[in-house]
Each structure stands twice: as structure tokens, then as C-alpha cells.
Amino acid sequence: MNANPNYGFIPYGKHKLTDEDKKEVLKVLNSQFLTQGPAVPSFEKEITLKVGAKEAIAVNSATSGLHLSCLALGLSKGDYLWTTPITFVASANCALYCGAKIDFVDINPKTGLICTNALEEKLKKARKANSLPKIVIPVHLSGTSCDMKKIHDLSIKYGFKIIEDASHAIGGKYKNIPVGSCKYSEITVFSFHPVKIITTGEGGIISTNNKKVAKLIRNLRSHGITKDKNDFKYEPKGSWVYEQQYLGYNYRMNDIQAALGLSQLKRLEIIVEKRNQLLESYKTLLKGLPLKFLEIPKNVISSVHLCVIRLENKNEKFHKKVFEGMKSANIGVQLHYLPVHLHPFYQNFGFSEGDFPNAESYSSCALSLPLFFDISNDEQKYVAETLKGLIT
């Protein structure tokens, strides 16, 4: 199929910057603080108001946020962390950064989210084997919240902590409560990569209702250093003194990023509404074709980070043909995701094909279609027509 001459390349996702965004960034560039200034605390405050959590800590990526969250909850050598195989590798890598062990829970094939029934069954077996997880990370794939109340109920019964990987999900809601409120978890982590709902270029933020955890994360974010004299272990010899109390990291967000985030955050509801409208447009355009969209539970408002379809034909050769056909038509489809346990690195830990059949079946037929704020009706129609020509 020839490349589309009218639209150029249509990516699966991209950012949108307004003149107001650029003005806010320019203000920081013209100020005396490019980093460790007032913009980051302001951004953190606005996030707490938006999601309804008591604390927010800005970091340089969601990956950093996951790592710090695991450290703050005490994950260490000998512990287990469980997550879903259908996610970006960072959701699992954060366990290994802490020296812990990783395992996975299969997905619900209709939603692509961690299957709570599979989680419960695995927990029962783990209790008997004395190998219960210390932390479970449910991933809000495509911006759709997992069943957090059910997972929270299981956490009380089996004694694990919960970190929500909400990299896709800022602006989403579960049971009419904003994702990030941490009503059903200890911590939530968001991403602001350029293809996400809002962007800070690179960056992320952690929300929590636990002030002690938030304080520890803030110290770990900046080399494990504190300048608060109330927390000093030793009597300070002068106003210049600071103490490193932990082995921390340089995971800070800078003020340039925070200024962009503050500006974009003002449009969050508009962005999420538009993304939901674009998803509905695809459902209309693709109605009757041999494919299914990921289901969004009735008690969830998705932020629709991705538009994932599953082809009814699960033959891997057919999947590849459709994928390559869309690419040759200058349509930037993507797979979200190859199951983590099938990556060569994770096979070094004993994982192999067949371990999580629902995740593997999903990845053999899933396809993310282009969806971003400025995609036009004509571009969506072109995507739909091209797809239809390849699968019918």
C-alpha cells in the first residue's frame, strides 16, 4: 500500500503545545530559577487539588517514580513484587532496581487489565507457599482504571501494598473518584511523556496520602539529602549545613518542565473529553468489522491514552500483515505491549512462553490506532478505511 500523500505520517500519539504553554515556559527561562525553584512545588500543589490526594512529588520520569515508590514502601532483597505482563517494562523493572523478585498476574482479555480473579487465585497459592508479594502494581492500561476496590480488599486480606501505575491515566476516574486519590492504594504514579495525556517533556509525579512516605520520597528524589534542621541527626555547625541521610538519587523535575505541566494541567478535562470523543468516532467508523475494542467498565471514566483494538483473527502472520500494512500507509500503529515476561531479559529469570496465556493471546492480535488531540476527522477516516482494506 502506498504512503498517504495527503496527511504525511500519522503517529499513534503526540503532544500538543499551545502558545500559552510556551509563554509559561518562557517565564521560567527568563527567571532566576531553572531548577529547584517555585514552579515544581506549584505543580505538585495543583496535582493534589486535581486528584484529591494529600501529597504529590514531582520526578523526572514515571520510571523514577515507580523506583522511589518501591523504596519508600520498603521493597528489598527477598521480597516479591507482582504486576501485569501487559505493560511497559518499567512496571516490572522497579522491583529489580530494589533487588526484589518479580512475578506477573495474567490479564482479563476483555479489558487488558490485571485480572482480579487470577490475582486472588495466585494469592491463595502464594500464601500456602509462603511467597506472598510485598507490593502489587496494577497498571491502568490505556487510561482505564483497574478494579481498585477489589484489589484493595485483597491487599487487606493478604497483606500487600499497592502502587497504581497510572502512567496512562491522569484525568481518569474510578467510581467517580479521580485516579490518583489513593483511596484504594498507598501510592499512584503518573507519566508526562510527550505521548501521554499531558506532558512536561519527560517527567512524572507521585501522589500519596501518607505524609511519612511523601517525606521519604522527597529526600530520596534528591540524593537522600535533607536541609530541614528539624530532621538533622547532628547539631548543625552553620546555616550552610545539609545532611545526606539515605542513598538517594537525582530524580528531580526541573522548573521548565513543571511550568509546562502547570499550563497543560489547566486543560486536562478538555483533553480527556476530546480523547473519549475520538475513541467513540473510531467505534462508529469501525463498526461491524472483525475486531473488538478494549472494554471500559461502567464505573470507570477512561482518560483514553490509547485506542487499542484486538483483531478477531489471532493468527500472528495476519497480525504482522495488518501491522506492516498500516505502517506502509504511513499510519503509526503500535503494540501496547509485548508481554514483559517474553522479553529476552526476563526469560533469564525463568519465564517462558505459555506462562500467561491471556496476555500472550492479547499481544498476538492487539493494535493501537493513532489517537491524539489534533487528529482530524479525515485522518481518522483514512485510518479506518486503511484498516478495513487490510482485514476484510
Secondary structure, 3 states (H helix, E strand, C coil): CCCCCCCCCECCCCCCCCHHHHHHHHHHHCCCCCCCCCHHHHHHHHHHHHHCCCEEEEECCHHHHHHHHHHHCCCCCCCEEEECCCCCCHHHHHHHHCCCEEEECCECCCCCCECHHHHHHHHHHHHHCCCCCCEEECECHHHCCCCHHHHHHHHHHHCCEEEEECCCCCCCEECCEECCCCCCCCEEEEECCCCCCCCCCCCEEEEECCHHHHHHHHHHHECCEECCHHHCCCCCCCCCCCEECCCCCECECCHHHHHHHHHHHCCHHHHHHHHHHHHHHHHHHCCCCCEEECCCCCCEECCCCCEEEEECCCCHHHHHHHHHHHHHCCECCECCCCCHHHCHHHHCCCCCCCCCHHHHHHHCCEEEECCCCCCCHHHHHHHHHHHHHHHC
